[in-house]
Amino acid sequence: PYINGNGHVARFVLWSLLGRYNYWPHRFPIEPRPNHPIYLEAIWQYRQGDRQALEGYVLRCMLPEEE
């Protein structure tokens, strides 16, 4: 509903829902917007009607970073 900031709101809502059940993304910031090419491609695919790439990206962000 905003000219700018819809993604921020969506990420905040996602964080809030996951946090409610004690799941915290390790690599999925609210601010700034993730600028990773895989994220951007997943968003594009989602807008085309394919949500699988974005769901997979978010799930991978739930895992701790490999050292």
C-alpha positions in Angstrom: 0.0 0.0 0.0 3.0 2.3 0.2 4.9 4.1 -2.6 8.2 2.8 -1.0 8.6 0.3 1.7 6.3 -2.6 0.8 9.2 -5.0 0.9 10.3 -3.7 4.3 6.8 -4.3 5.7 6.6 -7.8 4.1 10.0 -8.8 5.6 9.0 -7.3 9.0 5.7 -9.4 8.9 7.7 -12.5 8.0 10.2 -11.9 10.8 7.3 -11.3 13.3 5.4 -14.5 12.3 8.6 -16.6 12.4 9.7 -15.0 15.7 6.3 -15.8 17.2 7.3 -19.4 17.0 10.9 -18.8 17.9 12.3 -19.2 14.4 14.8 -16.5 13.5 16.3 -16.0 10.1 20.1 -15.8 10.1 20.6 -14.1 6.8 17.4 -12.3 5.8 17.5 -8.6 6.9 14.6 -6.3 7.1 16.8 -3.3 6.3 18.5 -3.0 4.0 16.7 -5.0 1.3 18.6 -8.2 0.5 20.5 -7.4 -2.7 21.7 -10.9 -3.5 21.2 -12.0 -7.1 19.4 -15.2 -5.9 17.0 -13.1 -3.8 16.3 -10.8 -6.7 15.7 -13.7 -9.1 13.4 -15.4 -6.5 11.4 -12.1 -6.2 11.1 -12.0 -10.0 9.9 -15.6 -10.2 7.4 -14.9 -7.4 5.9 -12.0 -9.3 5.5 -14.4 -12.3 3.5 -16.8 -10.2 6.2 -19.2 -9.1 6.6 -19.0 -5.3 9.0 -22.0 -5.0 12.2 -20.1 -5.4 11.3 -17.5 -2.8 10.2 -20.1 -0.3 13.4 -22.0 -0.8 15.5 -18.8 -0.3 13.7 -17.9 2.9 14.1 -21.5 4.2 17.8 -21.4 3.4 18.1 -18.1 5.3 16.8 -19.9 8.4 20.0 -22.1 8.5 23.1 -20.8 10.3 25.8 -19.6 8.0 28.5 -22.2 7.1 31.9 -21.3 8.4 
